[in-house]
Amino acid sequence: MKKFTLLVVSIFTTLSSFAQLTTPGNGEKFDLADLSVLDPTILSFDGTKFTLSDDLIISATDTLEITTSDTLLVDFDKRITIEGSFITDAGQGNTKIFISSSDTLNPSDGIRFEEFSFGSIKNTEITYTGGLKVLTEDFLIEDSYLAYNVSGVSSGAVISLSRGSAIIQNNTFYKNDLPAVGSGANQSVSAQILNNWIEKNGQANQNRPQLNMGPTGTDTLRIIGNTIIGDPAMIKVGGIGVSNFLGAEINTIIKNNVVQNNRYGITVAGSNAYASIKGNIIEDNNTQNDPNLGGSGISVNSSNDTQTIIVRENKIRRNLWGITVISEGSVDLGTASDLGNNLFSDNGNNGEVFALYNNTALEISAMGNCWIESNEAADSAQIEEVVFHVVDDATLGLVDFSNWSCGILSTNAHELTEINVYPNPASNSIQFTNDANFEVVELLNTSGKLLKTVQLKNGQNQIDLDFPQGLYLLNFSNEKQRLTKKLMIK
């Protein structure tokens, strides 16, 4: 009798360890309430929230669609696997769908999207999970908030991509342990990473940038319009990194981003690389404060001369180095027919200023840039002081910095009408000083829907906020000019 009892207990324990909720795979569409009916012991509902106590699998032909502002809490180490379709969208202006762990100190494993699955995540908050591992090409996430996620099903980034051209736009990534978005060294990923607020990710303080992308294949990786702000305490974490170390290729556009307070700003490393780096503001990327380990505003590096890196119209200020070119890296900073229009200011270390450091034997065309923002009248001798090349070391290549100019770059209309909105991120209100005679400010969501209009006065202004957390736009205007600022509400 004793042996029989032990056998029964053993069988029960074994069966329990394999308990999970799997949809039937007959082409059905489910919401959370429907799934709870399938097995309320695994997915329970207490009247306010759903709790998942074991693994959930959405089978290949089935769909989980959440369109109301539901809360889903997942128990420790439990995983959601999508073989079919996963769709969430609470709608603009509504409370976001909330996906988190039952115990934030013991997080769930996260969400895994299999190779032929479909994922569309909108207006959703995902916190304290093991991240999103995306094996499918068919994936979109927008207008969502991802914070405090850790290593789990995704061990490389909050969103780990494996293939295709995923769309990641208008999201907020905040204080996650890992980079916001990443892809592997042996994968081809040409994601579209657009207009996201990316702040203080990399809380594990590993040697990874907040955007950590590998090879792209023949399609184009686009990193456009993002704000990427580092945490000065996380001294190993960079801003944007795109690398190719296994003989693949890079095609990327890195444009109109703000990259501040990271270990370094933007780096492109590896051979067979084409990159357009244009219109970025790259400032104060010096948090490790060791010029031997990083601190470049822009760095390009290759083991052979197969890079085409075109750098135009960037503002590069107060990094340990402005631009560094290493090994056989190759960069085009401006030609006679296409001037660089890059602006450099106070990039330096150990008492010296380095706008450009050519640490290769290759020549660099760098025509038409502003090398010393504070000295518009700088002559060639003064510019030589901030450019390191053959003049300083005969083994290095020549930098042609002719046709230099600062006038237009340092006094453009955008900078003259800059407004400092604070706090940003904001909770209940924002303040700013209106010195540019703007008459009105409009608050819009990222879909362009007008949410609020405020008449402005000259001088100090305060605007009260009562909107869901997420990314918004502030449009300041008068009869002569318009200025758009990003605002993150937390």
N, C-alpha and C positions, 0 to 999 in steps of 0.2 A: 504493500500500500504506500509506503514511504517513497519507494522508487517511482511508482506511478504518479504520485503528486509532484515530485521533482520534474518528471518528464513533461507533465502538463504545463507547469510553470515555465519550463525552458521553452516549450513551443510557443506559449503566449508571449514571452519576452521577445522571441525572434520575430514573430509576426508583428508585434507592436513597433519594433525598430524599423520596419519597412512601411509603416503607415504613411500615406500621403493622399492628397486629393488630386485626381486626374480627371479632366473632362472626357466625355465619352468618345470624342473624335468623329462625330457625325455631322459636322458643319453647323453646329449651333452657335448662337451668340448669347453670352452670359453677362450679367452685371454681378456685383458682389452679392446681392440678395439671392440671385439665382444659384450662385455657387454654394452659398450657405445651405440652401435646401438640399443640395447633393449630399453634403455631409456636415451637419451643424456641429459635430464633435471636433472637426478640424477647423472649420471656418465659422466662428460663432459671432453673434450680434447681440449686444446688450442694450440696444435702443439708441445708442449714440455712436458706437464704433464697432468695426469688424476686427476680430483678432484671429490671425492664422497661426495655428499651433503646430503645423507640420508643413512639409513641402507641398507646393502647388505646381502642377504641370498643366498648361493650356495646350491641348493636343493640336496636331498639325492643321486640321481643318476647322478648328474652333476659334472663337474670338472672345476675349474679355474686354468689354467696353464699359468705361465708367464715365458718366456725363453729369453726375451730381457731385456736390462737395462732400464726398464721403471721406471717412478716416479709416485707414487700414493699418493695423499694427501687426508686426510679424515677430514671432518668438525667436529666441537666440539660435543662431546658426541655421535657421530655416531659409529655404531658397524658393524663389518663384522662377520657373523655367517657361519660356515662351517658345513653343514649337509652331504655333499658329499665329494669331494676331493679338496685339495688346494696344488698346486705344484708350487714352484718357484725355478729357477736355471738359473742365468745369465751366468754360466760357469766360471771356474777358469781363472783368469787373466783379466777378463772383469770388467767393472764398475758394482758394485753391483746394484741389484734391490733396489729401495728406497721407503720405506713405512713410512709415517710420518703424522703429523697433519697439516691442513691448517694454523692454528695459534698455534705455539708452546706454547703459554701462556694459551691456551684453548684446551687441548688435546682431541683427539678422544677416544672412549671407549675401543678400542683394538679389538682383534680377539678371537672369541670363537669357539673351535672345539668340536662339539657334540660327544656323546658317540661312535657312530658307523661311525664316519668320518675318513678320511685319511689326514694326514698332512706331507708334505715333503718340508722343507724350506732349500735352499742352496744358498750361495752367495747373501745374502739379508741383507740390512740394515734396521733396525726397530728402530725408534727414536720418542720420544715425544708422545707415545701412552699410552693407558691404559693396555698394556701388552697382554699376551697370556694365556687364560684359556683353558687347554687341558683336556677334559673329555674322549678322545679316548685313546685306547691302542696303536694305530698305528700311531706313531708320530716320526719324525726325524727332527733335525735342526743341520746344520753343516756349517762351513766356513762363518758364518754370524756375524753381528755386531749389538748389542743391547745396546742402550745408552739413558739416560735421560728419560726413561719411568717412568710412575707414576701409582698410584692405579686407576684401572678402572674396566673393566670386570674381570681382575685378581687383587684380593686384597691381595694375600698372597706373591706373588713373580712376577718377570718379566714373568717367565714361571711357572704357577701353574699346577702341575700334579695331576691326580686323580686316576690313575690305570695303570697297565702294566709296560712295560720296555722301555720307551721312550729312544731314543739315542740322546744325546746332546754332540756334539764333535767339537773341533777346532773352537769354537766361541769366540768372545770378548764380555764381559759384563762390561759396564763402567758407573759409576755414575748414576745408576738407583735409584729411591726412595726406592724400596723394595729389598729384597734378589734377587739374580740372578735366583735361582731355588728353588722351595719349593713344599711340599706335605702336606696333612692334617693329623691330629692326628688320624682320624677314617678311613683312606684309606690305601691300600697296594700298594706301588709304589716301583719298583725295577729298577729305571732308570740307564742308563749307561752314566755317566757324565765324559767325557774323554778329556783331553788335551785342556781345555779352559783357556783363560786369563780372570780372574775375579777380577776387581779392583774397589775399592771405591764405591761398591754398599751399599744400606742402607742409602741413603742420607736423609731419613726421620728420621734417628737416633732412630729407635725402637729397642727393645730388641729381635733382631732376627739376626742369623748369615747369612753370604752371601750365604751359601748353607744350607737350612733349611729343612731337610728331616724327615718324620715321619716313621711309620712302613713299612716294606718291604714285609711282607708275606714270603712264602717259597722260593721265588726266591731271587737273590742276587743283592743288590744295589752296584754299582761299582763307586767309586770316585777316578779316577786314572789320574795322570799326569797333574793336573791343577795347575795354579799359582793363588793364592788367596791373594791379597794385600789389606789391609784396608786403610781407611782414618782416620788419627789420630784425626781429628776433630769430627768424629762420634763415640763417646766413648761407645755407647751401643751395637755396632755391632761386633759380633764374626766372626770366620772363617768358620768352618764346624760344624754343629750340626745334629746328628741323634738321634731321641727320640722315645720312646714307652711308653705311659702313660695309655693306655686303654686296656691292656691285650693281645695285639697282639704279634708280634715278629719282631726281627731285624736280618737280615743277610746282612752283608756289608763288602766290601773290600775297605779300604782307603789307597792308595798306591802311592808313588812317587809324592806327591804333595809338592808344596812350599807354606807355610802359614805364612804370615808376617804382622805385624803391625795392628793386630785386637785386639778387647777386650780380646779374648781368641783364642786358636788355634783350637783344635779338642775336641768335647765332645760327648760321647755316654751316653745317659740317659735312664733308664727304664729297666724293667725286660725282660727275654726271649731274650737276646741279644747275638748274635755271631758277633764278629768284628775282622778282621785282619787289624791292623794299622802298615804299614811297609814302610820303605824307605822314609819317609817324612822329609822335612826340616821345622822346626817349630821354628820361631824366632821372638823376639820382640813383642809378643802379650801381650801388657801391656798398651794399650791406655787409659783405664779408670783409671789406676793407683790406684785401690782400691782393695787390696788383699782379702777383705771380699766379694767382688762382682764378682770376676773373675780373669782373668790373667793367667790361667793354659795353659801350652803347650798342654797337654792332660788331660782331666778330664773324669772319669767314675763314674757313680752314679746309684744306684738301690735301690729299697725298699725291695728287697729280693735277696738271693744268687742264681740267675739264669743267671748270665752273664758269658760268656767266651770271654774275650777280650785279644787277643794275640798281643803283641807290640814288634816289632823287627826292628832293623837297622834304627831307627830314629835319627835325630840330633836335639836336643832340647836346644835352647840357648836364654838367656836374656828375658825369660818370668818372670812373678811375681812368678809363681810356675812351676816346671818342669812337674811332673805328680801328680795329686791329685786323690785319691780314696775315695769315700764318701759313707756314710750310709752302704749298703751291696754290694757296687760295688765290682767287682772281676776282677783282671788283672793278666796276665801271662807275666812277663818281662824277662823270660829266665829260662831254666831248664838245668840240667847237660847234657842232650843229645841234647839240642837245645838252645844254648846261645843267650842272648838277643841282644847283639851288638848294643845297644842304646848308644848314646853319650849325655852327659849333660854338660852345661857350663853356669855359672853365672845366674841361675834362682833364683830370690830372691826378698825379700821385707823387708822393715824396718830394713835394715842392716844385715839380715840373708839370708843364701842360703838354698833353699829347692829343691833338685833334685827330691825327691820323698816324698810325704806326705801321709802316710797310715792312713786315718781317719776312719778306720773300725776295727772290732775285728777279721777280717779274716787274715790269714797268706798270704804273697805274696812271690812267687818265683821270684827272680830278679837276676839270675846268669849271669855272663859274660857281664857286661856293663861297660862303661867308665863313672865314676861318676863325675870326675873333669877333664875336658879336659886340663886345663892348668897345671895339675900336674899328669903326667903319672905314677909317682912313689908313688902315694897316698897309704897309708896303711889303715887298717881297722878303726883305730881311726879317721883318717881324713874323711873317707867316712861316718862314723857315724854322723859326724857333718852336713852332707847334706841330711841324710835320717831320717825322723821322723816316729817312730814306737814304739813298746812296750818298748824299752829302755828309751824313753822320756815320755811315758804315759802307765802305766801298764794295762789300759783297751783296748789298741790297739793291733793289731796283729803283729807278727814278720815279718820282711822283711829279707829274705835270699839273701844277696848281694854278696855271695861268687864268686870265679873265676873271679873277676873283672880284666879288662885289657883295656888299652887305646892305645897301640902302633899302632896296625893295623888301628883302627878306625880313629885316628886323623891325619894319614899321608897317606891316601889312594891316589891312582893315580888321581882320579877325582878331589880331592881338590888341589892337587899339580898343576894341569893344569887349574885351574879355570881362566876364563877371565871375566872381568867386562866390559860389552858392555853398552855404554851410548850414548845418552839418550835411555831409553827403558820404555815406548813406544817412538817411533821415528817418525819423519816426513820426512825430506829431506836427512838425513845422520846419520851415527853412527860412533863412535870412540871407540878404545880399545887399550890397550897396550899388545903387543905380547911378553911376557917374556918366553914362553914355546917353542919357535922355531917352531911354526906351519908354514907350507909352503903355505897353501891354505885354503880359506874359500869358501864354497858353500852356496848359498841362495836358499832354496827350499820352495815351498808351502806345505800345510799340506797333500796334496795328494802325495808328494814325487817328484813332477816335478821340475827339475833343472831350475832355473831362471837366475842365475848369478854365475860366478866363478871369484874369485879375488886372485891373487898371493900376498902373504904377505911378509912384511919385519919385521925384529926384531924391537922391540920398538913400537912407536906410529903409528897407522894406522887409516885412515878414508875411509869410503865407502859411496858413494853417492847412494841414493835410489830414484827410480821412479816406485813405485808399488802401486796398490790399497790398501786401508786400510784393515787390517786383521792380522791373525796370521801366522807367517813364522818360518822356522827353519834355523839356522846357523850351518853348519858342518865344524868345524876346524879340520885339519888333517895334519900329516906328515907321514913318513914311520913307525913310532913306535906307534903312538897314535891318537885317534880321540876324539873330544869333541863336543857335540851338545847343543846348546842354543836356547831358544825360543826368538823370536823377535816379538813385536807387532808394526805394522805401523798404525798410526792414521791419 
